[in-house]
Amino acid sequence: MQLTFSTIRTRLKGKLGARFLAPAIALSLVITCTAGAAEPASNPTPKYASPAKAKAVDARQAVSSKKISNVQVGSASWYGKAFQGKPTASGESYDMWQYTAAHRNLPLGTWLRVTNLKNGKSLIVRVNDRGPYVDMSKRIVDVSYAAARMLEFSGEGLARVKLEVVEPETIAYAAQGYGLE
């Protein structure tokens, strides 16, 4: 049976139904039917898309323009016990023993290589929270306590770091046992 405005109206007999409910139902049916046609369901936008890839570029500009850098340099801090078990911006509970990070702009789920510029140690972390909100002009990332320990700055509290966005293909390659060197 095909639903149309007139069939809905006859089903909802009465002045109130015909006057208010039928147009509301018909409108919602029209919106529902046409909303799915705008985007193909088989090609969702990934959560980890970097700003450089998500931005539409004119074909003439693509040849002459340089790729937008996915590298940042600045201060990193860490957060730990006070936030243990509390919800993060991604909805998961914060675990100070996981390699995670908080970043103000990058999409949640983005993988980052964090390199301590003082000692050269680096680590891959996943962005699952928003921050830092202290000293916003200098701090670019908050890492978990476990990440700060691996980068060897948990004693100091702050470190100068370099952030690089790591593509998911690299993470999958490393998971197969090939490493990230």
HELIX and SHEET records of a PDB file:
HELIX    1   1 PHE A    5  ARG A   11  1                                   7    
HELIX    2   2 LYS A   15  LEU A   16  1                                   2    
HELIX    3   3 GLY A   17  LEU A   21  3                                   5    
HELIX    4   4 ALA A   22  ALA A   35  1                                  14    
HELIX    5   5 PRO A   51  ALA A   54  1                                   4    
HELIX    6   6 ALA A   59  SER A   64  1                                   6    
HELIX    7   7 LYS A   81  PHE A   83  5                                   3    
HELIX    8   8 TYR A  145  MET A  150  1                                   6    
HELIX    9   9 PRO A  168  TYR A  173  1                                   6    
HELIX   10  10 ALA A  174  TYR A  178  3                                   5    
SHEET    1   A 7 VAL A  71  TYR A  79  0                                        
SHEET    2   A 7 ARG A 139  SER A 144  1                                        
SHEET    3   A 7 THR A 100  ALA A 102 -1                                        
SHEET    4   A 7 SER A 122  ASP A 129  1                                        
SHEET    5   A 7 TRP A 111  ASN A 116 -1                                        
SHEET    6   A 7 LEU A 158  VAL A 166 -1                                        
SHEET    7   A 7 VAL A  71  TYR A  79 -1                                        
END                                                                             
